[in-house]
């Protein structure tokens, strides 16, 4: 065990479903034999964190709960069984905090589907605290030359959209539409798509999000708030007018999930990633069958996806647009998120 670890730390704690989120001192946890303790320096704020506060997903949350699952920091202690993570290593705690490593899914590199998965900031305490626990097998290995504040959003948003792009089957030179392109996931999806050789149509609303999307590599922007016929506009933005080869749905409301199958091209794929509360997917059955369209969900990435997504970032081809605020201001970030006023990602500094 490392030295100079305090007994108490500052954290953002939810005592009951619906909030509020309280800035308070709590004990510093101690790692079990297969875990590491990470001194979290920065943590990204994800829309999932707001769902955890509101309790509007069909998975019960731990209470009281420390939210957060995009935590980047330094390993300060490790359990006796941990041999491949060293004290002083830079590490990230992701949504998937741990899994059993022995079930059918874990053995086939689908550990996010593990029935015994531990979810950071949801079923176990997460990264809106100064010291957080993670299973050593699942913490992200962050190169020391990478800034911890800038990499934090990659630990969920980046890995998730990178996985979704892989699941889409889109190939270099083909077109992908990113719905919710101006948000935290969307801003990273635009960049990963471009880095993977794909052409990007960004779909969102507002001049600020259009400006950012184009700066991040989008060739076209469709403003759903101004469009009289979004299906027509998206198809028109493709070279042959047939629609994009893939659609990545990272929006936080339900309507886009009802439209995507109408403008994706025949043989195309619709990838659902965003999780609006109580939402449903729908698609016109005849056109879906005759057009041989694929509709599928994509969850978070596995450990290999994580390493690949971080390597894109290390190489400098991905930059997460973010703003930094003190962790004590988390409720203000949630308020902006609820109002739909965030372009890019917020990152909280746990020292403030």
NORKA-V192253 format. One record per residue. N is the residue number from 1. RES is the residue in one small letter. NEAR is the number of other ideal C-beta (glycine too) atoms within 8 Angstrom. Layout:
n-><N;N>
res-><RES;RES>
near-><NEAR;NEAR>
This chain:
n-><1;2;3;4;5;6;7;8;9;10;11;12;13;14;15;16;17;18;19;20;21;22;23;24;25;26;27;28;29;30;31;32;33;34;35;36;37;38;39;40;41;42;43;44;45;46;47;48;49;50;51;52;53;54;55;56;57;58;59;60;61;62;63;64;65;66;67;68;69;70;71;72;73;74;75;76;77;78;79;80;81;82;83;84;85;86;87;88;89;90;91;92;93;94;95;96;97;98;99;100;101;102;103;104;105;106;107;108;109;110;111;112;113;114;115;116;117;118;119;120;121;122;123;124;125;126;127;128;129;130;131;132;133;134;135;136;137;138;139;140;141;142;143;144;145;146;147;148;149;150;151;152;153;154;155;156;157;158;159;160;161;162;163;164;165;166;167;168;169;170;171;172;173;174;175;176;177;178;179;180;181;182;183;184;185;186;187;188;189;190;191;192;193;194;195;196;197;198;199;200;201;202;203;204;205;206;207;208;209;210;211;212;213;214;215;216;217;218;219;220;221;222;223;224;225;226;227;228;229;230;231;232;233;234;235;236;237;238;239;240;241;242;243;244;245;246;247;248;249;250;251;252;253;254;255;256;257;258;259;260;261;262;263;264;265;266;267;268;269;270;271;272;273;274;275;276;277;278;279;280;281;282;283;284;285;286;287;288;289;290;291;292;293;294;295;296;297;298;299;300;301;302;303;304;305;306;307;308;309;310;311;312;313;314;315;316;317;318;319;320;321;322;323;324;325;326;327;328;329;330;331;332;333;334;335;336;337;338;339;340;341;342;343;344;345;346;347;348;349;350;351;352>
res-><x;x;x;x;x;x;x;x;x;x;x;x;x;x;x;x;x;x;x;x;x;x;x;x;x;x;x;x;x;x;x;x;x;x;x;x;x;x;x;x;x;x;x;x;x;x;x;x;x;x;x;x;x;x;x;x;x;x;x;x;x;x;x;x;x;x;x;x;x;x;x;x;x;x;x;x;x;x;x;x;x;x;x;x;x;x;x;x;x;x;x;x;x;x;x;x;x;x;x;x;x;x;x;x;x;x;x;x;x;x;x;x;x;x;x;x;x;x;x;x;x;x;x;x;x;x;x;x;x;x;x;x;x;x;x;x;x;x;x;x;x;x;x;x;x;x;x;x;x;x;x;x;x;x;x;x;x;x;x;x;x;x;x;x;x;x;x;x;x;x;x;x;x;x;x;x;x;x;x;x;x;x;x;x;x;x;x;x;x;x;x;x;x;x;x;x;x;x;x;x;x;x;x;x;x;x;x;x;x;x;x;x;x;x;x;x;x;x;x;x;x;x;x;x;x;x;x;x;x;x;x;x;x;x;x;x;x;x;x;x;x;x;x;x;x;x;x;x;x;x;x;x;x;x;x;x;x;x;x;x;x;x;x;x;x;x;x;x;x;x;x;x;x;x;x;x;x;x;x;x;x;x;x;x;x;x;x;x;x;x;x;x;x;x;x;x;x;x;x;x;x;x;x;x;x;x;x;x;x;x;x;x;x;x;x;x;x;x;x;x;x;x;x;x;x;x;x;x;x;x;x;x;x;x;x;x;x;x;x;x;x;x;x;x;x;x;x;x;x;x;x;x>
near-><5;8;4;4;10;7;4;7;11;10;12;14;11;17;6;6;8;6;9;5;12;8;9;7;6;10;6;12;9;6;12;7;8;9;14;15;17;17;10;15;11;15;16;17;15;10;10;12;15;10;12;14;13;10;10;6;8;2;7;3;11;8;8;7;13;16;15;17;19;18;17;16;15;10;17;10;11;13;11;4;7;13;4;4;12;6;8;5;9;13;16;15;18;17;11;13;16;11;16;8;6;5;10;5;12;12;7;6;7;9;14;12;8;12;7;7;12;11;12;18;17;15;7;12;11;19;15;15;16;10;13;17;13;15;11;14;9;12;15;11;10;12;8;5;4;12;5;12;12;11;15;17;16;15;18;15;16;17;15;14;16;15;15;14;17;7;10;13;7;13;7;6;6;11;13;17;17;17;14;15;18;16;15;15;13;17;18;16;15;16;13;15;16;11;9;9;7;13;9;17;17;18;14;16;8;9;5;8;13;13;8;13;17;10;6;11;10;13;7;8;12;13;10;10;6;5;9;2;6;11;9;7;10;15;11;7;9;13;4;4;7;7;10;15;13;17;15;16;14;15;12;8;7;8;7;13;15;9;10;14;13;9;13;15;10;8;7;14;15;15;15;11;13;12;8;10;8;4;9;6;8;6;12;7;6;6;11;11;7;7;10;7;14;8;10;9;6;11;7;10;11;10;9;8;12;13;10;9;16;16;8;13;15;9;6;6;7;13;6;18;9;13;7;9;13;8;15;8;10;14;9;8;13;14;8;10;13;7;6;6;5;11;9;13;14;14;16;18;12;13;7;9>
